[in-house]
């Protein structure tokens, strides 16, 4: 992300640099907007999955797990998240925004998703996310792994 310039973004998007600067006066503003857009889509995906899940206990953790696990089915979305995840490591304000999102969801679903098993599932989902981005693990038994994690959300 450090190598990205507003000139490059304006050229790639077909928008004049002035037009880009009107909406995003700095590279950080552009990165923040990209992150918020991804987070909004991620939230919408999780919320839709929760609406379809009739079991309240562990519902958020299951939706989070499936939203993360299914990212690889959408290569464009996965690529955007991979880029932003790298930026999360380098940009303290993005890390702060992610921590805020996690804290908000943790507090919102404290009644249904505060068990240690639900926390394990969310941490495992984060590990799966990283493994998918790095292509570091064989996905041969992925469905078994996900099914086992879903079982944990029911405890």
Secondary structure, DSSP 4 states (H G I P E B T S, - for coil): -TT--HHHHHHHHT--HHHHHHH-SSHHHHHHHHHHHHHHHHHHHHHHHHHH----TTHHHHHHHHHHHGGGGSHHHHHHHHHHHHHHHH-HHHHHHHHHHHHHHHHHTHHHH-SHHHHHHHHHHHHHHHHHHHT-S--TTHHHHHHHHHHHHT-
